[in-house]
Amino acid sequence: MPQNPDWVELYTYVHDKIMGYDETMKLSKYMVLRLQGMVKGQFIGNNKHQKQAEYDYRTILITFKMCSPQILQWFESNKTAFKDETHKFNSAMSIIDKEINNVVMRLKNAKKSEEKIVKIELDNQLHEGAEYKTKSKEINNDLKELW
């Protein structure tokens, strides 16, 4: 079964940039379920519960990218306060949870603006080039001898 490329990109970003794991480590099942649950607006991925929202992996990834400086700064200033990696990951997810709706609204507004630009009618902006009119006068052949 081929995986969704947006999911792979999200997983890789969280794995490498947010959690700082190397290639010998993987995200825990809990972390994966938290990321997949966010797609449905749930705390953790669970098919038995009703969807509370609907986000795509791309939106979640953009939210992580926008919030990564804040998350990494939070990690650095509280590195002794985290009892384990799950606690650390949950604090990152709480920041993402607060910001994801702002990102959704920004993306919708950007899409609307782009559509408006495409739909602008340019009928009244016809560009008709001006015809060249010579301003100098032709010299009469009879007068050429005088010059």
C-alpha positions, -999 to +999 in steps of 0.1 A: +000+000+000+016+033-011+017+060+016+004+095+013+034+117+004+020+145+026+020+121+055+055+110+048+067+147+047+049+155+080+063+124+097+098+132+085+096+169+095+084+160+130+109+132+133+139+152+122+133+189+129+109+189+159+119+158+179+155+158+167+157+121+161+182+105+138+177+077+113+182+050+141+151+062+159+114+064+151+084+082+164+065+061+189+031+047+181+015+072+205+031+101+186+020+087+152-016+083+165-015+119+179-005+132+144-031+111+127-058+121+152-052+157+144-065+151+109-099+143+124-096+170+152-092+143+178-067+141+206-055+107+194-064+088+162-094+067+169-120+055+143-146+048+170-150+085+178-167+111+157-147+136+137-145+170+153-126+188+126-109+180+093-074+190+085-051+176+059-015+165+064-002+195+044-020+220+067-006+202+098+029+203+083+026+241+075+015+246+111+045+227+124+068+248+101+053+281+112+054+271+149+088+253+149+107+283+163+083+287+191+083+249+198+121+246+197+124+276+220+099+260+244+119+228+243+151+246+251+138+266+280+120+237+296+144+208+288+147+198+325+109+199+330+101+172+305+098+138+322+100+119+289+097+122+251+059+118+252+056+148+276+079+168+252+058+158+222+025+166+239+038+201+247+046+206+210+011+193+200-005+217+224+012+246+206+001+232+172-035+226+185-037+263+194-024+276+161-038+252+135-071+271+130-052+304+125-032+286+098-063+272+082-078+307+080-046+322+066-046+295+039-082+301+030-077+339+028-046+333+006-066+311-017-095+336-019-070+364-027-054+342-054-089+335-069-098+372-069-066+380-088-074+354-114-110+366-118-102+403-123-116+414-156-092+434-178-117+443-205-115+480-197-077+481-198-072+478-235-038+488-246-038+504-280-004+515-290+000+551-302+008+556-339+041+572-347+037+606-362+067+624-376+073+658-362+100+668-386+091+683-420+103+669-452+127+692-471+116+703-505+139+689-532+143+723-547+157+737-515+183+709-510+208+728-530+207+756-504+218+734-476 
